[in-house]
Amino acid sequence: TFISHGCDGSFNINADPSVKITENTADPDNPPVFQYAKGQSKTCFNPVIDRHLPHLVGGLDVALRDIEAGEEILDNYLTLVSSKADWKDLVKRLKEECKSM
């Protein structure tokens, strides 16, 4: 299943339902702290968690609301970043992509 980014908070799945940040509210120079499984904090700079990031993000997403049959599945790509450089680039790219929609 291909999952797109949900622009302007339109995402309907995420690993952390408490995350409300969008490409419009994200600061490219100030990566946030996200919460992952078992309440462990994860910043964009933790190399131990970064090595395991594909495993963490690969199966922990939950539906944030009821998803109707045939509805597109949208995630918040901002929660999938694994480095400071990637964060800045991703925020910039998502802002550009979402403007064109």
C-alpha positions in Angstrom: 0.0 0.0 0.0 1.3 3.4 -1.0 0.8 6.1 1.7 1.0 9.8 0.8 1.6 12.8 3.0 -1.6 14.4 4.3 -1.1 18.1 3.7 -2.2 20.7 6.2 -3.0 18.1 8.9 -5.2 16.0 6.7 -3.4 12.8 7.6 -5.6 10.0 8.9 -2.9 7.6 10.3 0.2 8.2 12.4 2.5 6.4 14.9 1.7 9.1 17.5 -1.8 10.5 17.6 -0.7 13.4 19.8 1.5 14.9 17.0 -0.3 17.8 15.5 2.6 19.5 13.6 2.1 20.1 9.9 4.3 21.4 7.1 2.7 24.8 7.7 3.6 24.9 11.5 7.0 23.1 11.3 10.1 25.2 11.8 12.8 23.9 9.4 15.6 25.0 11.8 14.0 23.5 15.0 13.2 19.8 14.8 10.6 18.7 17.4 10.8 15.9 19.9 8.4 13.0 19.0 7.1 10.3 21.3 7.4 6.7 20.1 6.6 3.2 21.5 6.7 2.8 25.3 6.9 6.6 25.9 10.5 6.9 24.8 11.4 10.3 23.5 13.0 10.5 20.1 14.7 13.6 18.7 16.0 13.8 15.2 19.5 13.4 16.5 19.4 10.1 18.4 21.7 7.7 16.4 20.5 4.6 18.4 16.9 5.1 17.5 17.8 6.3 14.0 19.3 2.9 13.3 16.0 1.3 14.2 13.8 4.0 12.7 12.6 1.8 9.8 11.4 -0.8 12.3 9.7 1.8 14.5 7.9 3.5 11.7 7.1 0.3 9.8 4.3 -1.0 11.8 3.2 1.3 14.6 0.8 3.6 12.7 -2.7 3.7 13.9 -5.9 5.2 12.4 -6.6 8.6 13.9 -10.3 8.3 12.9 -12.5 5.9 11.0 -11.2 5.5 7.4 -13.9 4.9 4.9 -13.6 2.1 2.2 -11.8 3.6 -0.8 -10.4 6.6 1.1 -6.8 7.4 0.5 -4.5 6.6 3.5 -2.5 9.7 4.5 0.4 9.9 7.0 2.4 12.8 8.4 5.7 12.5 6.7 7.2 14.9 9.3 7.3 12.1 11.9 9.4 9.9 9.6 12.5 12.0 9.4 15.8 10.7 10.9 18.3 13.5 10.8 18.6 17.3 11.2 19.5 17.7 7.5 16.6 15.5 6.4 14.3 17.5 8.6 15.1 20.8 7.0 14.9 19.4 3.5 11.6 17.6 4.2 9.9 20.6 5.7 10.9 22.7 2.7 9.9 20.0 0.1 6.5 19.4 1.8 5.7 23.1 2.0 6.4 23.4 -1.8 4.4 20.2 -2.7 1.4 21.1 -0.5 1.2 24.6 -2.0 0.7 23.1 -5.4 -2.3 20.9 -4.3 
